[in-house]
Amino acid sequence: IVVFRFLSRPFMPHIRAALRPGGRIIYQTFNRRILDTRPDMNPDYLLNLGELAGTFGDWRIIHSSESAHTSHIVATKPSRHMP
């Protein structure tokens, strides 16, 4: 699953459930730091710092970073056979 510049927190459990074990999420969207330069943006649609890593923290995180305005994660859903 690939998600860019979209955030719906109520939809996150559906994204997690949609992937099969071994499937990968690639997610990037704006975080609250963007409010420093774009105060008109609705904070309800901005990630908190660390939020993606927390949402997918029980998965194998391949990459996770937060830049000046965006948060990124690439993670693999654990297989059922992994301890």
N, C-alpha and C positions, 0 to 999 in steps of 0.2 A: 504494500500500500504506500502510495506517495501522496503527501499533503504539503501544499505550499500556500502560505498566506491565507490560512483559514483556521479559525478556532471556534469550536463549539464544545465547551466542557461537557455538557450532557451527552454528546456523541462519542466521547473518548472511550467509554466501556464498549461501545459497538465496534470501534476500530480495533480495540484489543481482541475482542471475540471473533472478529472477521478473519483474522490471520490464522492459518493452520500452524501447528508446531513446526518450527524451522523457517517460518515466513519472516519477512523483514519489513520494518517500517522505516520510511525516510520522511522526516517531518521537519519543516522549517516555517516559521512565522514570526511576526513581530513580537517583541517583548516590551515591557513598560519603559525601557530606556528611551524609546522613540518619543515619549512625551516631552523630553527635553527640547526636541526640535519641532515636534508636531503635537502641540498641546490640544489640538482640536480632535484628536483620535479618541474613540470611545474605549476607555480602559477595560471594559467588559470583554473586549475582543483582543486583549494583549496578554501574553504570557507573563507570569511572575518569573523572576530569575530562578532557575533550578526546577521549574515546574515540569518540563518534559522529562528530565532525568528522574524526577520523582514518580511521574506517571508510568514510566517504563523501567523503573529501577529493578524490578524482579526479572527483567529480560537481560540477555547478553548485549551490553552496550558496546557497539563497535566504534562509534564516534559521538561525542556530545560537546557542543561549544555554544558560547553566547557572545555575540559581537555587540557592537554599539547599538544596534537596533533589532537584531533578530536572534532567535534561539534555534538550534539545529540538533537533531539526533538521528542516528542510524542505529537500529537495534534489531536483534533477532529474537523471536518468540522461542522460548525453550521447547525442546522436543519432550514428548511425554516420557521418554526413556532416560532423560537427564535427571540426576539426583537433585 
